Amino acid sequence: MNLNPCMMEEVKKICTYDSVDLSAKLQKGAAVIFPTDTLPALASCPLFASQLWEIKRRPANKPFILMGSNSNQLFEYISKKALKDAQLMAKKFWPGALTMVLPASGGIVEALNPGESNLGMRVPACELAIDLLSRSGPLATTSANLSGELPSTNAKDAAKNFPELPLLGPLPWPSASGLASTVILWRSSGRWQVLRSGSLTLEVGSN
């Protein structure tokens, strides 16, 4: 397996993998870190998502987001009743810093949001991330920081937080907002609720 050149930082040496090699690691069960348009992502294939709670020291009642390279990768998991509204939002704001929480079912929901009937989904506006996701398939993702601590905003911080995990290269990563995505919840036809304000300013209909 070929490694990209290692890059010396103030604190430690960061070794990066290209999208082909990192995707291969993901398929074998590894957790990885890659850039997005908002914050660096800690990720794994959904089948191996349970490790992310332990790695991040995250409470078990906090779910993960399913990130994909395009809406078709993601919408196969959602309820048909929300599909039209989700497609309209995706057309306007994806790729981008919008996470939609949509009614969904199946094993992937149990893997990322156990005991619930919805799932957060996003397509990032980051070419490096899209390249990886197109090879790996949708990934379970969360911000690359320990639970309760400030989020990592760059590769150096992410590698310091999780020195044992491989990173997507090359470095430096593209510029990102440094803010979490905006999160909206589908309530019913044409109705959304903002759960978290983030890097995308959005007004949605809800009553």
C-alpha positions in Angstrom: 0.0 0.0 0.0 1.5 3.3 -1.0 1.7 6.2 1.4 1.8 9.8 0.4 4.8 11.7 1.6 4.8 12.3 5.4 4.6 15.9 6.5 6.4 17.3 9.6 4.4 19.5 11.9 5.3 21.2 15.1 3.9 18.5 17.3 4.2 15.3 15.2 4.6 13.7 11.8 1.4 13.4 9.8 1.2 10.7 7.3 -1.5 10.9 4.7 -3.1 8.4 2.3 -4.7 9.1 -1.1 -8.4 8.4 -1.6 -7.8 4.9 -3.1 -5.7 3.6 -0.2 -7.9 5.3 2.4 -11.0 3.8 0.9 -9.4 0.4 1.1 -8.7 1.0 4.8 -12.3 2.0 5.4 -13.6 -1.2 3.7 -11.4 -3.2 6.1 -13.0 -1.5 9.1 -10.7 1.4 9.8 -11.7 4.8 11.2 -10.2 7.7 9.2 -10.1 11.5 9.1 -10.8 13.7 6.1 -11.5 17.3 5.3 -14.9 18.8 4.5 -16.2 22.3 3.8 -17.0 22.8 7.5 -14.9 20.8 10.0 -12.6 17.8 9.6 -14.6 14.6 9.8 -13.9 11.4 11.8 -15.5 8.6 9.8 -16.0 4.9 9.2 -18.1 2.7 7.0 -21.6 2.4 8.6 -21.0 -1.3 9.3 -18.2 -0.3 11.6 -19.7 2.9 13.1 -19.9 1.5 16.6 -16.2 2.2 17.1 -16.7 5.9 16.6 -18.5 6.3 19.9 -15.5 4.8 21.7 -12.9 6.7 19.7 -14.6 10.0 20.2 -15.8 9.2 23.8 -19.2 10.2 22.6 -22.4 9.5 24.6 -24.3 6.6 23.0 -27.5 8.7 22.6 -25.8 11.1 20.2 -26.0 9.9 16.6 -23.7 10.2 13.6 -24.3 11.8 10.2 -24.3 9.8 7.0 -22.2 11.6 4.5 -22.2 10.8 0.7 -20.8 12.1 -2.6 -24.3 12.8 -4.0 -27.9 12.7 -3.0 -28.6 9.5 -4.8 -26.2 7.7 -2.5 -28.1 8.9 0.5 -31.8 9.1 -0.4 -32.2 5.4 -1.0 -32.4 5.1 2.8 -35.1 7.7 3.5 -38.9 7.4 3.6 -40.8 8.2 0.4 -43.0 10.7 2.3 -40.0 13.0 2.8 -38.3 12.4 -0.6 -39.7 15.4 -2.6 -38.9 17.9 0.2 -35.4 16.5 0.6 -34.8 16.6 -3.2 -35.8 20.3 -3.3 -33.4 21.1 -0.4 -30.6 19.1 -1.9 -31.0 20.9 -5.2 -30.6 24.3 -3.5 -27.9 23.5 -0.9 -25.9 20.4 -1.8 -23.1 20.1 -2.0 -22.9 22.3 1.0 -23.0 22.9 4.8 -26.6 21.7 5.3 -27.4 18.5 7.2 -31.0 17.2 6.7 -32.4 14.9 9.4 -34.9 12.7 7.5 -37.2 9.8 8.3 -35.3 6.6 7.5 -35.3 2.9 8.3 -33.1 -0.2 8.0 -29.8 -1.4 9.4 -28.0 1.8 8.5 -30.3 3.8 10.9 -29.7 1.3 13.7 -25.9 1.6 13.1 -25.8 5.4 13.2 -28.8 6.4 15.3 -29.8 3.3 17.4 -33.4 3.0 18.4 -34.6 6.0 16.3 -36.4 6.4 13.0 -34.4 9.2 11.3 -31.0 9.9 10.0 -28.9 13.0 9.4 -27.4 13.3 5.9 -25.1 15.6 4.1 -23.1 16.0 0.9 -20.0 18.2 1.6 -18.7 20.9 -0.8 -15.2 19.6 -0.7 -13.6 17.9 -3.7 -11.2 15.8 -1.6 -14.1 14.5 0.5 -16.3 13.9 -2.6 -13.5 11.9 -4.2 -13.2 9.7 -1.2 -16.9 9.3 -0.7 -17.4 8.3 -4.3 -14.9 5.5 -3.8 -15.9 4.4 -0.3 -19.7 4.9 -0.5 -21.6 6.7 2.3 -19.7 7.1 5.6 -20.7 7.5 9.2 -19.2 10.8 10.2 -18.8 13.2 13.1 -16.5 16.1 13.9 -12.8 15.1 14.5 -12.6 15.9 18.2 -13.1 14.2 21.5 -16.7 14.7 22.8 -17.0 17.9 24.8 -13.8 19.5 23.4 -13.4 22.2 20.8 -13.6 20.8 17.2 -10.5 20.4 15.2 -10.3 22.9 12.4 -7.3 21.6 10.4 -5.2 18.5 9.8 -2.7 19.3 12.5 -5.4 19.5 15.2 -7.2 16.4 14.0 -3.9 14.4 13.9 -3.1 15.6 17.4 -6.5 14.5 18.7 -6.3 11.1 17.0 -2.7 10.3 16.3 -3.4 6.6 15.5 -5.9 7.3 12.7 -5.0 7.8 9.0 -5.7 11.1 7.2 -6.7 11.8 3.7 -4.1 13.7 1.7 -2.6 15.7 0.2 -1.9 18.4 2.7 -2.6 21.2 3.2 -6.3 20.6 3.1 -8.6 23.1 1.2 -9.9 26.0 3.2 -13.0 25.4 5.2 -15.5 27.5 7.2 -14.4 26.1 10.6 -18.0 26.1 11.6 -20.4 23.1 12.0 -23.1 22.5 9.4 -26.6 23.8 9.8 -29.0 21.0 10.8 -32.6 20.9 9.9 -35.3 18.3 10.8 -38.1 17.3 8.4 -41.4 17.5 10.3 -44.0 17.0 7.5 -44.6 18.0 3.9 -43.1 21.4 3.4 -42.2 21.8 7.1 -38.7 21.9 8.6 -37.3 22.8 11.9 -33.8 24.2 12.5 -32.0 22.1 15.1 -28.7 23.8 14.9 -27.6 27.1 13.3 -24.2 26.7 11.6 -22.1 27.9 8.7 -25.2 28.1 6.4 -27.7 30.8 7.1 -31.1 29.3 6.4 -34.8 30.2 7.0 -37.2 27.3 6.7 -40.9 27.0 7.0 -42.2 25.5 10.2 -45.3 25.9 12.3 
